[in-house]
Amino acid sequence: MKKLVEYIARSLVDNPDAVQVTEIEGERSIIIELRVAPDDMGKVIGKQGKIAKSIRTLTKATAAKEGKRVVVEILR
């Protein structure tokens, strides 16, 4: 799941080297923290949060196959 979020984020931003993805795995849930350069925040979030919502939807679908919950947090 970490690789999926990292791939999507690197494809969207102008500064792909600044993308950092951290995965914290629990028994039933996974927390994915996505950090990008401040200038690229808008590109990852998108208009009215549509891109961020799409990223969350893709990760939830992938996590459902494994029987887990996933939370994607976009941090500065």
C-alpha positions in Angstrom: 0.0 0.0 0.0 2.9 2.3 0.8 4.3 1.8 -2.7 0.9 2.6 -4.3 0.5 5.9 -2.5 4.1 6.8 -3.2 3.7 6.1 -6.9 0.6 8.2 -7.2 2.1 11.1 -5.3 5.3 11.1 -7.2 3.3 11.2 -10.5 1.4 14.2 -9.4 4.0 16.6 -7.9 6.7 18.8 -9.4 9.3 17.7 -6.8 9.0 13.9 -6.5 12.2 13.7 -4.4 10.4 15.5 -1.5 7.7 12.8 -1.3 7.8 10.8 1.9 5.4 8.0 2.7 5.3 6.4 6.2 3.2 3.3 6.9 2.2 2.5 10.5 0.6 -0.9 10.7 -1.6 -2.1 13.5 -3.6 -5.3 14.0 -6.6 -4.3 12.0 -5.7 -0.9 10.5 -3.0 0.9 8.6 -2.1 4.5 8.8 -0.3 6.0 5.8 1.3 9.4 6.3 2.0 11.3 3.0 4.4 14.3 3.1 5.1 16.4 0.1 6.8 19.8 -0.5 4.7 22.8 0.5 4.4 23.9 -3.1 2.9 20.5 -4.1 0.2 20.3 -1.4 -2.5 21.6 -3.8 -1.6 19.1 -6.5 -2.0 16.2 -4.1 -5.2 17.5 -2.5 -6.8 18.7 -5.8 -9.8 21.0 -6.3 -12.2 20.5 -3.5 -10.1 17.5 -2.3 -11.0 15.3 -5.2 -7.5 13.9 -5.7 -7.0 13.2 -2.0 -10.4 11.5 -2.0 -9.4 9.3 -5.0 -6.1 8.3 -3.3 -8.1 7.3 -0.1 -10.6 5.4 -2.2 -7.9 3.4 -4.0 -6.1 2.5 -0.7 -9.4 1.5 1.0 -10.2 -0.8 -1.9 -6.7 -2.4 -1.7 -6.9 -2.7 2.1 -10.4 -4.3 1.9 -8.8 -7.3 0.1 -6.5 -7.8 3.1 -9.4 -7.3 5.5 -7.9 -4.1 7.0 -8.9 -0.5 7.4 -6.7 2.2 6.0 -6.3 5.9 6.8 -4.4 8.3 4.6 -3.1 11.4 6.2 -1.6 14.2 4.1 0.8 16.1 6.2 3.0 19.2 5.8 
